[in-house]
Amino acid sequence: MNTPAEGPGPMAQRNPPKRQMLTDDVYKTVRNHLLAGRFKPGSWLNLDQLARQLNVSNTPIRQALGRLEAEGLVTKLPYRGFAVANALDMETVEDIYFGRNLLEPTLASLAAQKASPDELDELGRLLQRIDVIVARDPADWADGHVKACLEADETFHRTISRMGGNKITEQMAAWLQDRMMPNRSLFLRGDAAAKSHSEHLAVFAALRDGNPQAAENAMKSHLDAALGRFRSASA
């Protein structure tokens, strides 16, 4: 059964979207909160409440949710409204990872050839921040640790896709990554985050060495292992 989305805290903002960029700002704000996991999967999104929290009318809220429905982040039922997308079934997860495996290993190979020293430093600093977290027992993690690991995973893959230098495939890879949003909590079960981090380090080592084949192989191994973890968590 769907439950109302919790609020008003997650959507509260000190600076509401500006009127001249209303629709896009509302879309980006709601989307960011969905991707950050601030609404429970399956919970209903109250249009009136969202409109009050963002200091806008219901129209841009409906438009934003319509765009998010097309992206698979929310669902709409006739006469009932919008809800946060439920966890994906395993068949859909398999399809998403099939697509990711077509794109991301090749993008990692390109990144190994094209990455600048500054981009590699950026990626290295990201991984260093996560080193400290995954060294802790997950049972002792605070909410901030969970958020940091989820954001680091997303940033890691997006940065490599960007470094590949192909805007179209970068956007395609990002779309597939976003489609996994309803299942993101499974990423943190048990030692999954530590294993994922270790795989990220292997990809990074290949990028730093400028080895395209090693980067491609490491990314493919990482994606295959991640899919295996989702299979185990869903069993």
Secondary structure as UniProt FT lines:
FT   HELIX           9..11
FT   HELIX           19..21
FT   HELIX           22..35
FT   TURN            36..37
FT   TURN            41..42
FT   HELIX           47..54
FT   HELIX           58..70
FT   TURN            71..72
FT   STRAND          74..77
FT   TURN            78..80
FT   STRAND          81..84
FT   HELIX           90..114
FT   HELIX           117..134
FT   HELIX           138..140
FT   HELIX           143..163
FT   TURN            164..165
FT   HELIX           167..179
FT   HELIX           181..188
FT   TURN            190..191
FT   HELIX           192..208
FT   TURN            209..210
FT   HELIX           212..234
//
